[in-house]
Amino acid sequence: MVKSIMVTRDKIIQQIQKALSRSKSVALVGPRQVGKTTLARQFLPFTHANYFDLENPVSRARLSEPMTALEPLKGLVVIDEVQLAPNLFPVLRVLMDQKPDFGQFLILGSASPKLLQQSSESLFGRIEVIEIRGFGLEEVGIENLQTLWRRGGYPNSFTAATEENSNQWRRNAINRFVEQDLSQLGINVPAPAMLRFWTMLAHYHGQIWNAADPARTMGSNESTVRRYLDSLTQTFMIRQLQPWFENLAKRQVKHPKLYFSDTGLLHYLLGIHTEADLQTHPKTGASWEGFALEQIIKIIEPDEVYFWATHNGAELDLLIFKNGKRIGIECKMIDAPRVTKSMQIALEDLHLDALYVVYPGLHQYPINDRIQAIPLQLFDQLTF
């Protein structure tokens, strides 16, 4: 059971404030149920006439004639779950371009800009996009690290009163996603097939992706499973970490690596429902490494992020570009990290400015003069 805590999201709120200070329109995009609506209501109460929740029939009715409804408004206008009304996009473009005295839009969407852009080739690029994910370690505190890893970062899962309630919430969220959310986004995939694929994908967490084996398992073709994977990626369920490759002599891996964005959903699909299940499951190490990877990306906010691997076995979990520097990161669920040949190759071949081995321990220490071991809970103390 999670102790009653108040999770504040000051960092994201400041991001939104800064974006609104310099842009006429800001989009908050991310999966459903990660708190986008709660954040938007920090800026405009849902009872305000300028607040439109497109899951609410009253709001949808008010926007049945969107230009008539929106053109007279002043100040901030919030449109929640914008993907449910793709006909709005051309109207928003007109208001942004032709009415300089119009106020500002704060738009919330449960899909990637690329997917939303299919509804309007002109809207995105005119607005500033902020990606929202579930709770992070910086927000919940290091004392809740284990719970965050086990339950994931969705607020209703993380804060559930019991483990059973958390598991039930995730079960319902997964079913709703495959049965309703995908079709609302125009993704026409049979729910049983997507649930089967998603469950199978849990066993590929942390692995390099090749469509051939999953296609055989599904009794389908490679283009179909790629489409399924892209759908999960564009709705923030899966992170496809792309490979970095340069003009080096070594043959390098050029397929993406797959991670579940939320370990709570990963654990449910793997049948991990308790702390004991988590500690004894064969995917525990891969789960922790994916969890650490997501937290690190949230903390660093990199300019670019990749993984690197060669066909000779050298690899690096994360290659991060930040402020002109190349930072290498290895995530290891071990008690005492040591230098490996793979780390030494990565340092030299990739010309790293620093290499950190993130592990679930308590102490930061130098492994050698160029490599530092650092606990995940201390990672936010680094500066880049």
C-alpha positions in Angstrom: 0.0 0.0 0.0 1.3 3.5 -0.9 1.5 6.0 1.8 -0.8 8.9 1.2 1.3 11.5 -0.7 0.6 14.6 -2.6 2.3 14.3 -6.0 3.2 17.8 -7.3 4.2 18.2 -11.0 5.9 21.6 -10.7 8.4 20.9 -13.4 5.8 20.1 -16.0 3.6 23.1 -14.9 6.6 25.4 -15.4 7.2 23.9 -18.8 3.6 24.7 -19.8 3.9 28.2 -18.3 7.0 28.9 -20.3 5.5 27.5 -23.5 2.4 29.7 -23.1 4.6 32.7 -22.5 6.1 32.4 -25.9 3.6 30.6 -28.1 0.0 31.2 -29.2 -0.8 27.5 -29.0 0.6 24.7 -26.9 -0.2 21.0 -27.2 0.1 18.5 -24.3 0.3 15.0 -25.8 0.6 11.7 -24.0 -1.3 8.6 -23.2 -4.7 8.7 -21.7 -5.0 8.8 -17.9 -1.5 10.3 -17.2 -2.8 13.6 -15.8 -3.1 15.9 -18.8 -6.5 17.1 -17.8 -5.4 17.7 -14.2 -2.6 19.8 -15.5 -4.8 21.8 -17.8 -7.2 22.6 -15.0 -4.3 24.3 -13.2 -4.6 26.9 -16.0 -8.4 27.0 -16.6 -11.2 25.5 -14.5 -13.3 22.9 -16.4 -16.4 25.0 -15.5 -15.1 27.9 -17.6 -16.8 28.6 -20.9 -13.5 28.4 -22.7 -12.9 24.7 -21.5 -14.0 22.0 -23.9 -13.8 18.4 -23.0 -14.6 16.4 -26.1 -15.5 13.3 -24.1 -18.3 15.4 -22.6 -21.5 15.4 -24.9 -22.2 19.0 -23.9 -18.8 20.2 -25.1 -19.1 18.2 -28.3 -22.5 19.8 -28.9 -21.1 23.3 -28.3 -18.4 22.6 -30.9 -20.8 21.2 -33.5 -20.2 24.6 -35.3 -16.6 25.1 -34.3 -15.9 28.5 -35.9 -19.1 29.9 -34.5 -18.2 28.6 -31.0 -14.5 29.5 -30.9 -14.2 32.8 -32.9 -15.8 35.1 -30.2 -13.7 33.7 -27.3 -10.9 35.6 -25.6 -8.0 34.5 -23.4 -7.0 30.9 -23.0 -9.0 28.2 -24.6 -8.5 24.5 -23.6 -9.6 21.7 -25.8 -9.3 18.3 -24.2 -9.0 15.0 -26.2 -8.8 16.9 -29.4 -8.2 13.7 -31.4 -12.0 12.9 -31.0 -12.8 15.9 -33.3 -10.4 15.9 -36.2 -12.7 18.5 -38.0 -11.4 21.0 -35.5 -7.9 21.2 -36.9 -8.6 23.3 -40.0 -10.6 25.7 -37.8 -7.8 26.0 -35.3 -5.4 26.7 -38.1 -7.6 29.6 -39.4 -7.9 31.1 -36.0 -4.2 30.9 -35.4 -3.3 32.4 -38.8 -6.0 34.9 -39.5 -7.0 36.3 -36.1 -3.9 37.8 -34.4 -6.1 39.1 -31.6 -7.3 35.6 -30.7 -6.1 34.4 -27.3 -4.3 31.1 -26.8 -5.0 27.4 -27.3 -4.0 24.7 -24.8 -4.7 21.5 -26.7 -4.7 18.0 -25.1 -4.3 14.9 -27.2 -3.8 11.2 -26.4 -1.6 10.4 -29.4 1.7 11.5 -30.9 1.8 14.7 -33.0 2.6 12.4 -36.0 -0.7 10.5 -35.6 -2.7 13.6 -34.9 -1.2 15.3 -37.9 -3.0 12.7 -40.1 -6.1 14.6 -39.3 -4.6 18.0 -40.4 -1.5 18.4 -42.3 -1.3 22.1 -41.3 -1.8 22.3 -37.5 1.3 20.8 -35.9 4.3 23.0 -36.6 2.2 26.0 -35.6 2.2 25.1 -32.0 4.6 24.1 -29.3 4.3 20.4 -28.2 5.0 19.1 -24.7 5.0 15.4 -24.1 3.4 14.2 -20.9 4.1 10.8 -19.4 3.2 9.2 -16.1 4.7 10.1 -12.7 8.4 10.1 -12.5 10.9 9.4 -9.7 11.5 13.2 -9.3 7.8 13.6 -8.6 7.0 10.7 -6.2 10.3 10.7 -4.2 12.9 8.1 -3.9 11.1 6.5 -1.0 8.5 5.3 -3.5 10.9 4.0 -6.1 10.0 0.4 -5.7 6.2 1.1 -5.9 6.7 3.3 -9.0 8.7 0.5 -10.7 6.2 -2.2 -9.8 2.9 -0.3 -10.5 4.1 2.2 -13.1 3.5 5.9 -13.4 -0.2 6.1 -14.3 -1.6 8.2 -11.4 -4.6 5.9 -10.7 -2.4 2.8 -10.7 0.4 4.3 -8.6 -1.9 5.8 -5.9 -4.4 2.9 -5.7 -5.2 1.9 -2.1 -4.2 -1.7 -2.6 -2.2 -3.9 -5.0 -5.4 -5.5 -6.1 -6.9 -2.2 -7.0 -3.8 -1.1 -8.9 -3.8 -4.4 -10.9 -7.6 -4.0 -11.6 -7.1 -0.4 -12.9 -4.4 -1.6 -15.3 -6.5 -4.4 -16.5 -9.4 -2.0 -17.3 -7.0 0.5 -18.9 -5.5 -2.2 -21.2 -9.0 -3.4 -22.2 -10.3 0.1 -22.9 -7.2 0.9 -24.9 -7.6 -2.0 -27.3 -11.4 -1.9 -27.4 -12.1 1.9 -27.7 -9.1 4.2 -27.7 -7.4 2.8 -30.8 -10.6 3.0 -32.9 -11.2 6.6 -31.8 -7.8 7.5 -33.2 -8.7 5.9 -36.5 -6.5 2.8 -35.9 -8.6 -0.2 -37.1 -7.1 -3.2 -35.4 -9.2 -6.0 -34.0 -9.1 -5.8 -30.2 -8.2 -9.5 -29.7 -5.4 -9.3 -32.2 -3.9 -6.2 -30.6 -4.2 -7.6 -27.1 -2.5 -10.8 -28.2 0.3 -8.8 -30.0 0.7 -6.4 -27.0 1.0 -9.3 -24.6 3.5 -11.0 -26.8 5.5 -7.8 -27.1 6.0 -7.8 -23.3 8.4 -10.6 -23.8 10.4 -8.5 -26.2 10.9 -5.7 -23.7 14.5 -4.6 -23.8 15.3 -6.5 -26.9 16.2 -5.6 -30.5 13.2 -5.7 -32.7 12.9 -7.8 -35.8 9.4 -8.2 -37.3 10.0 -11.7 -38.7 9.6 -13.8 -35.5 6.5 -11.9 -34.1 4.9 -12.2 -37.5 5.3 -16.0 -37.5 4.0 -16.2 -34.0 1.0 -14.1 -34.9 0.4 -16.0 -38.1 0.6 -12.7 -39.9 2.9 -10.9 -42.2 5.7 -8.5 -41.3 3.9 -5.3 -42.5 0.9 -6.1 -40.3 3.0 -6.5 -37.1 4.9 -3.3 -38.0 1.6 -1.5 -38.2 0.6 -2.9 -34.8 3.9 -1.8 -33.3 3.7 1.7 -34.9 0.2 2.1 -33.4 1.5 1.3 -29.9 4.4 3.6 -30.4 2.3 6.5 -31.6 0.0 6.2 -28.6 3.0 6.2 -26.2 2.6 2.6 -25.1 6.0 1.5 -26.5 9.3 3.3 -26.9 11.2 2.3 -30.1 14.7 3.4 -29.1 16.6 3.9 -32.4 20.1 2.7 -33.0 23.0 5.1 -33.5 25.5 4.2 -36.2 28.4 6.0 -37.7 30.9 5.4 -40.4 32.8 2.9 -38.3 34.6 -0.2 -39.3 32.5 -2.4 -37.0 29.2 -3.8 -38.3 26.5 -2.1 -36.2 22.9 -3.1 -35.3 20.4 -1.0 -37.3 17.1 -2.3 -35.8 15.3 -0.4 -32.9 15.2 -1.7 -29.4 11.8 -1.9 -27.7 10.7 -0.9 -24.3 7.4 -0.5 -22.6 7.0 3.1 -21.6 5.2 2.1 -18.4 6.5 -0.8 -16.3 3.1 -1.2 -14.6 1.4 -2.1 -17.9 4.4 -4.4 -18.7 4.1 -6.2 -15.4 0.4 -6.7 -15.8 0.8 -8.3 -19.3 3.7 -10.5 -18.0 1.4 -11.7 -15.1 3.4 -9.9 -12.4 0.9 -8.8 -9.8 2.9 -8.7 -6.5 6.3 -7.7 -5.2 7.2 -11.4 -4.9 6.2 -12.0 -8.6 8.4 -9.2 -9.6 11.5 -10.4 -7.7 11.3 -13.9 -9.1 10.2 -13.3 -12.7 12.8 -14.0 -15.5 12.1 -10.5 -17.0 12.9 -8.7 -13.8 16.3 -7.5 -14.9 15.0 -6.3 -18.3 12.0 -4.6 -16.5 14.3 -2.7 -14.1 16.6 -1.6 -16.9 13.7 -0.2 -18.9 12.3 1.5 -15.8 15.7 3.1 -15.2 16.0 4.2 -18.8 12.6 6.0 -18.7 13.5 7.8 -15.5 16.9 8.9 -16.9 15.3 10.3 -20.1 12.7 12.2 -17.9 15.5 13.7 -15.7 18.0 14.6 -18.5 15.5 15.7 -21.2 18.1 14.9 -23.8 18.4 16.6 -27.2 18.6 13.2 -28.8 18.7 9.7 -27.4 19.8 6.3 -29.0 21.2 3.0 -28.1 24.3 1.5 -29.8 25.3 -2.1 -30.5 27.6 -3.9 -32.8 27.3 -7.4 -34.3 30.4 -8.3 -32.3 28.6 -7.9 -29.0 29.6 -4.4 -27.9 26.6 -2.3 -26.8 25.5 0.7 -24.9 22.0 1.1 -23.4 21.7 4.8 -23.9 23.7 7.3 -26.0 22.5 10.7 -25.0 23.3 14.0 -26.8 22.9 17.0 -24.5 24.3 20.5 -24.8 26.9 19.3 -27.3 28.1 16.4 -25.2 27.9 12.7 -25.7 26.9 10.8 -22.6 26.9 7.0 -22.4 24.7 5.2 -19.9 24.5 1.6 -19.0 21.5 0.4 -16.8 22.5 -2.7 -14.7 20.4 -4.5 -12.1 23.5 -5.7 -10.2 25.0 -5.0 -6.8 28.4 -3.8 -7.8 29.0 -2.7 -11.4 32.4 -3.3 -12.9 34.1 -2.3 -16.1 33.3 -4.5 -19.1 35.0 -4.7 -22.4 31.8 -3.4 -24.0 32.1 -0.2 -22.0 35.7 0.3 -23.0 34.8 -0.1 -26.7 31.9 2.3 -26.4 34.1 4.9 -24.7 36.6 4.8 -27.5 34.4 4.2 -30.6 31.8 6.8 -29.6 34.1 9.4 -28.2 32.0 9.7 -25.0 32.4 12.7 -22.7 31.3 10.6 -19.8 29.9 7.1 -19.1 27.7 6.2 -16.2 26.6 2.8 -15.0 23.2 3.2 -13.3 22.3 0.5 -10.7 19.9 -0.1 -7.8 22.5 0.5 -5.1 23.1 3.2 -2.5 26.5 4.7 -3.3 28.1 6.6 -6.1 31.7 5.6 -6.8 34.3 5.7 -9.7 34.7 2.4 -11.4 37.8 3.8 -13.1 39.0 7.2 -14.1 36.4 7.6 -16.9 33.4 5.5 -15.7 31.1 6.3 -12.7 28.7 3.9 -11.0 25.6 5.9 -9.7 22.4 4.8 -8.0 19.3 5.6 -9.9 17.9 7.6 -7.0 21.0 9.9 -7.2 20.9 10.4 -10.9 19.0 13.7 -10.7 22.0 15.2 -8.8 24.2 15.1 -11.9 24.5 18.1 -14.2 25.1 18.0 -17.9 
